[in-house]
Each structure stands twice: as structure tokens, then as C-alpha cells.
Amino acid sequence: MLKSVDTLRDDVTGPLAHCCGAQARMLTAELHGEEVRGLAICPGRVVRFVLDAHTHRISTVDLLRLTKASRKPAA
């Protein structure tokens, strides 16, 4: 089942915004059977997502998260 990139973007945008916030942006999307898999960037992190096409449930895993420095400068 082939879908256009615009259709995949429309399918992912709503659940991704609900899960990660309104500033989340999809970087990549691939169709794997009944799942859409890809990467997204959110404020302070990069996530991998899997969206089930039937239930529109999205699951995310943080790949990169920015944190504040825990060390104090020596000077």
C-alpha cells in the first residue's frame, strides 16, 4: 500500500503533536505494512516514533535528549 509523503505527514502530525507537543516536527517517515515509522524533532530532543495506521496510536522513544550541565566550571 503506497502513500504519498503528504498523506503520511498528515497521518502523523496530529498524534505526534498530541504526544510531544505542538512544536514537534517530523523529519522522516517510512511505511512498513500497517505502521508508519520515522524520526521527529521536538524541543530539546530527537525521537523515533511508530504509528499504528488502524488505531492511530503512536509510541515514541527518545534517541537524543538535551540536558543541563551537571558540573560547575572550575574557575
C-alpha positions as a printed Julia matrix, in Angstrom:
75×3 Matrix{Float64}:
  0.0    0.0    0.0
  1.81   3.11  -1.22
  1.0    6.51   0.18
  2.3    9.92  -0.72
  4.61  11.79   1.62
  1.91  14.41   2.2
 -0.57  11.74   3.3
  1.95  10.23   5.71
  2.74  13.68   7.09
 -0.96  14.37   7.65
 -1.43  10.99   9.36
  1.5   11.54  11.74
  1.15  15.25  12.55
 -1.89  15.0   14.86
 -0.78  12.09  17.07
  2.8   13.41  17.18
  1.67  16.86  18.3
 -0.55  15.28  20.96
  2.31  13.13  22.27
  5.27  15.52  22.01
  3.75  19.0   21.85
  2.75  21.44  19.17
  6.35  22.25  18.19
  7.16  18.65  17.19
  8.27  18.29  13.57
  8.54  15.09  11.57
 11.95  14.54   9.95
 11.44  11.18   8.21
  8.57   8.76   7.63
  8.54   5.26   6.18
  5.58   2.98   5.6
  6.12  -0.57   6.9
  2.95  -2.55   6.28
  0.35  -1.07   8.62
  2.88   1.05  10.55
  4.46   4.39   9.87
  7.97   4.66  11.36
 10.22   7.65  11.45
 12.13  10.35  13.29
 10.87  13.6   14.72
 12.45  16.58  16.41
 10.85  18.13  19.48
 12.13  20.94  21.7
 15.22  19.52  23.4
 15.06  16.01  21.96
 15.04  13.74  18.92
 12.55  10.85  19.0
 11.85   7.71  17.0
  8.14   7.06  16.51
  5.93   4.19  15.38
  2.33   4.97  14.41
 -0.23   2.18  14.03
 -2.34   3.03  10.98
 -5.52   1.38  12.28
 -5.67   2.69  15.84
 -3.64   5.9   15.32
 -1.67   5.06  18.48
  1.84   6.42  18.48
  4.76   5.19  20.52
  7.97   7.18  20.89
 11.5    6.5   22.11
 14.0    9.26  22.88
 17.15   8.93  20.81
 18.76  12.17  21.95
 17.84  14.44  24.84
 19.48  17.72  25.79
 20.14  18.16  29.48
 21.6   20.9   31.61
 25.23  20.61  32.63
 25.69  18.89  35.98
 29.23  20.18  36.51
 30.21  23.61  37.67
 33.07  25.39  35.92
 36.45  25.18  37.66
 37.05  28.92  37.52
